[in-house]
Amino acid sequence: MPHCFHEVLSLLTAAPSEAAKHELTAVKAAVLGLVEGVTEFLPISSTGHLVVTEKLLHVGTHPGAKDAADTYAITIQTGAILAVVV
């Protein structure tokens, strides 16, 4: 296998770095929750605003933190949908 393949494979399977562990701080989580809460009731895409906000806050940019950021976004959206339904 090519040498670069091994480098990419090691990056994808490596444990998250310290930077990735601290990528989603409590403040960033609160901002994402606020954006979702405000935009959920407006006739605009709350998901789109959440994705843009994640990019602006640099959340989910590290490969090790991408899955965690996606899970957090799904959880926020599920909570907002349940709040509307209930």
N, C-alpha and C positions, 0 to 999 in steps of 0.2 A: 504494500500500500504506500501511496505517496506520503512523504513526511508531513505535509500540511494537513492531510486528513487526520493524522494522529493528534496534531495540535488542536484542531477543531473538536475532535471527539473528546479530548481531555478537558477542553473548556466547557463543553456541554454537560459532562458528567461530574465536573468538580463541584465541591460544596460551595455554597454562596460565600462570597467574600464579605469582609466587614462592611464594605460600602453597600453591598446588596442587602445585608441584614438591617441596615439603618435607612434604607431608601424610602420606606413608608413610615414616616414619623407620625406621632399623634396629631400634630398640627396639620400635616398633609391629609391625614385620614378625615379630620374634621372638615377641611375645605372640600374634599371630595363628597362627603356626606351632605354638606350644605348645598353644593352645586346640584346634586341629584334631587334633594328635597325641593329646591326652588324650581328647577326645570321640569319636574315630574308633572306638575299641574298646569304648565304652560303648553300651548299648542306648538311646541318645538321639540326636537329630538333630545331627550335627556341623555340618551346613550352617547350621542355625538358630542354633547357638551362634556360628558364625563371623560370621553377619550381625549378631547382637546385639553382638558384640565390636567389629565395624567401626563400628557406630553409637556405641558408648560411647567409642571412641578417635577418633571423628570422621575416619574414613578413608573416602574416596570421596564426601565431601560437596560438593566443588567440581566443577562440570561438567567441567572439564578433567582431573580426576583420577579420575573415576568409571570410565572404561574401564580404566585402569591398575589400579585397586583390584579390579575384577571379574576381570581377567586374573590377578592375583596370587592371588585366592581360588581360581580354577579350577586354577591350578598347584599350590597347596597340596593341594587335594583329590585331584588326579590322583596326586601323589606318595604320599599316604596310601593310596589305593586300590592303587597298584602295590606298596607295601610289604606290604599284606595278601595280595595275590595271589602275589607272588614269595616 
